Amino acid sequence: MTAPKVALLGMILESNRFARPATEEDFRSLTWLEGAALLDGARSATPALAAEFAAFVRAMDATGPWHPVPCTLAASHPAGPVARDVFDQISGRITDQLIAHGPFDAVYICNHGAMVAEHSHDPDGELMQRVRAAIGAGPIIVSTLDLHANMSDQMVKACDVIVGYRTNPHVDMFERGEDAAFSLRRCLASGRRPKIAFKKLPIVPASVTLLTAEAPYGDLINFGQQRQAELGGAILNVSDFGNFVFSDTPNNGLSVVVTARDDPDVAEALASEIADKAWSMLEGFVRNLTSVEKAVALACDPERPPVIFSDAGDNPGGGGSGRTTELLAALHAIGAKNILYGSFCDPDLAIEAHQIGAGGRFTAKFNRNSGDERWEKWDQPFQAAAKVLALHDGAVVGERGITKGRQLSLGPCAALDLDGIRVVVISDRSQTADPVFFHMLGLDVGTATCVVVKSRGHFRAGFAAWFAPDQVYEVDTAGLTSPVLDRWPFEFLPRPCLPLDPETTWSDADHG
Ligand SMILES: [Zn+2]
């Protein structure tokens, strides 16, 4: 095949069941690109769209002629379930484009894999099935998914190759996009049809236990990569998806997805082997957090080394509002000094700081409009005397970790000094996974002795140059991403499951 014709598309949303629904505006304000603008966005020197999408396009460009057909890529920050009309609108545009521009040799789908819709527990699978129905049985469908995907039978049936992130923090998005392109090139060159095997385990780990730099999850992923290497070219991809527990769907659970070059038995055997290995590692998928009281005491301890705190209950990267005040208020009440705190999402406060100007003093009112239906119950008002230290328009390029080299649009931003606590206020609901959130406002992470971030785990990659793993504390704050699972009214998780139901059992022979 000299120049394969490949459609490019995706709908990216990680849904927290307990967060407010994702609207059309949530997609429009982050990524909504079609046609030539989509292809141009992927080839930009500092892409603003999903890194794996950009990488897929570049890897296809680099490996020979092809005929890309850019359809639609829509992405939202993590939020609640997507409204049905929004899902229908995006998936409808995509299928119309496929029907208008087909036939194709292949389709690349760039999804997250943990989307929930008001009408469906599995809109990712539904979109993939609609794509398959639009293009027919012949073309290869290759899909990239986030490590937190909630894998379903529908997704596996619709796709030919599935490539999941292998790192958490997700610093390998670019490499996985390349993998998807390389696998597609191999399939098209060989004419062989890949086969996928899929195993689901009844364990729904919270994200804090899914770090890949440590056991057990890192060991599991390494094991899969090692077995793939040992099997030579028989396996195209091994992905171990950790699940996103807050989606609260029947498809939650740690899952193993193996794509074989063409032999279903090889895929099945390896998936079973990895699933057994995962089940043998169960005890590792639990974690103790640091209480707010202990964190505040630590912050005020003059003898300690520099530390970084994760405000774990309020991670915008998991659907959190980015404006809970519990930890900020506790630090302020005790008079903590020399704290860098980022980032509080409060457009009203950011705009007021811009009006006052750098150097100005005022009473900073956080969450002044709380009570509005879009506010969560944890988004309590908080106010303190403040000085405006610095201002920024929020257009920056990421420095380190998951957003390195990517364009970010954080909206009007300000640094406020609350008598020793320097708070970054942003206008876009983003997690503080990159030191650029501080550096853009002249706040130096390198000389800080206590940094607090609204991020669950991705900040580890961005701040690793200054904070070793034993200087990182996950603080047990309240909010939409509190990883203490028995606090949540889960309705749809497959039960029994670990760690919620200690009596849970599993064997591949029973459930494979
Ligand atoms: Zn993820």
Residues whose N, C-alpha, C, O or C-beta is under 5 A from the ligand:
A	BS01	ZN	D146 L147 H148
